[in-house]
Amino acid sequence: MTEISFDNTANAFAYKSDKALKKANFLFASMGYQTLVKWGTWITPWAIRSGLPVKGLIRDTIFEQFVGGETLEETASVAKTLAQYQVGVILDYGVEGKEGEDNFEHATEEFIRVIRYAASQPNIPLISIKVTGFARFALLEKLDTAAGPDDGYKARIDLNGLSTTEREEWNRVKERMDRLCKAADEHKIGVLVDAEESWIQTPVDALTMQMMDRYNRERVVVYNTIQLYRHDRLAFLKGSYETAHEKGFVLGAKLVRGAYMEKERKRAEALLYPSPIQPNKEATDRDYNLALEFCVTHMEDIALIVASHNEYSNLFATRLLQEKGLSLHHPHIHFSQLYGMSDNISFNLAAAGCPVSKYLPFGPIGDVIPYLMRRAQENSSVSGQTGRELGLIKRELERRKAG
Ligand SMILES: Cc1cc2nc3c(=O)[nH]c(=O)nc-3n(C[C@H](O)[C@H](O)[C@H](O)COP(=O)(O)OP(=O)(O)OC[C@H]3O[C@@H](n4cnc5c(N)ncnc54)[C@H](O)[C@@H]3O)c2cc1C
């Protein structure tokens, strides 16, 4: 069995010059100051909206660390560098929260442009999309309220409560999703559908399952995202698999823990319904690893994307593959971490021969602010991710100094 280790910092940071590494060191150290992050995440969106001259500062710091560029073309140099280490890219057009039919059409066409571009590059096998990029949040919420517990994995969408105008609106959403998936199919690019808030997720799941039914037959084009911080998602994964198996298509499953925990808990508390989130981190970890085991056990019919910065879960996935006698580069396995985070996992997995890609967002600074603020908050606990990133960067800086 190949024992993979994530301790090799020379592999992890080979793509970074001394100067770039020192800059990352400074950035992660700054994000360790919770007051600074709290203040920054409050004032930055306001400063951008008010037109204050802060873009240069953002571009040189947090943007450079976590984002590929302001335009699609600007991502080319990052993709080229990663390719030298057999690391791929998952392009993520980082627009969030722009509503209105014109914006939805624009986002759909932009996603298609990203698909075409990805197909022209050697190491961009996948792109990610958000259904809220081309569907009205309140419409998804209404569909979700009307949905039954199994509708997501059974690919059922109940339109009975919608007005004629809303039905037409929903038809346009379906048409956009189909246009995207069709383009991805034609260009042999995979589409990862991001998971968002639980109160809009059922129609997103159902629509994604419908697309898998249509496009995941000869090859895997569409992947749903499953958030294991929700206590009902292991059962959802199994239900999705049953549906796929019955209908004869491959289930694309990107497994994540989940990014909206605080928001989910607060809403459940405010509206007096039971929280959809697991009672503690251990329960999330347990279900995440059980989900990995389920997917690897059914790898013939499931294409799995391990989307995590958790070292144990990534190692566990590689061990499961090997225990079941499957190749580390089985066509149904892919690993992914966000650009700017957990390079020790990505680059060491790639060195061991695993297919791995970095999630690489791009977009104008003003548009990617929500994404950047999530990264800053996620990295503001020194006991968590930041502590780990900082420790690794410092070790590599010392190794370079000594050698
Ligand atoms: C490539 C990629 C794609 C992603 N796409 C999405 C997406 O589409 N949708 C989405 O929501 N997220 C997405 N994420 C983010 C992801 O959901 C996690 O927030 C993030 O990766 C941290 O989890 P982890 O597995 O890396 O590891 P860890 O650091 O081990 O886990 C942290 C996570 O555990 C959970 N957790 C922490 N404390 C508790 C607690 N007290 N109780 C219960 N659970 C707890 C939370 O989900 C938290 O984010 C993506 C991440 C990656 C790497």
The ligand as an ORCA input file, in Angstrom:
! r2SCAN-3c Opt
* xyz 0 1
  C     -13.159     22.082     -3.394
  C     -14.157     22.536     -2.396
  C     -15.458     22.828     -2.786
  C     -16.407     23.259     -1.846
  N     -17.701     23.476     -2.233
  C     -18.650     23.749     -1.293
  C     -20.026     23.840     -1.626
  O     -20.424     23.686     -2.784
  N     -20.914     24.111     -0.627
  C     -20.533     24.264      0.682
  O     -21.387     24.475      1.550
  N     -19.219     24.192      1.008
  C     -18.284     23.934      0.069
  N     -16.965     23.831      0.437
  C     -16.540     24.233      1.819
  C     -16.635     23.068      2.769
  O     -18.014     22.771      2.920
  C     -16.059     23.344      4.153
  O     -16.594     24.512      4.702
  C     -14.575     23.491      4.224
  O     -13.925     22.769      3.242
  C     -14.101     23.010      5.606
  O     -14.313     21.620      5.799
  P     -13.160     20.544      5.612
  O     -13.722     19.230      5.148
  O     -12.148     21.124      4.734
  O     -12.457     20.279      7.015
  P     -12.516     20.565      8.528
  O     -11.696     21.775      8.753
  O     -12.145     19.312      9.213
  O     -14.014     20.855      8.927
  C     -14.570     22.111      9.175
  C     -16.037     21.959      8.873
  O     -16.649     21.046      9.800
  C     -17.976     21.454     10.088
  N     -18.073     21.772     11.526
  C     -17.214     22.542     12.252
  N     -17.621     22.663     13.539
  C     -18.775     21.952     13.625
  C     -19.701     21.713     14.686
  N     -19.515     22.240     15.905
  N     -20.787     20.963     14.424
  C     -21.003     20.426     13.200
  N     -20.155     20.609     12.151
  C     -19.072     21.356     12.353
  C     -18.233     22.694      9.229
  O     -18.808     22.269      8.030
  C     -16.843     23.241      8.994
  O     -16.760     24.011      7.816
  C     -16.022     23.395     -0.487
  C     -14.720     23.098     -0.096
  C     -13.797     22.657     -1.025
  C     -12.418     22.315     -0.549
*
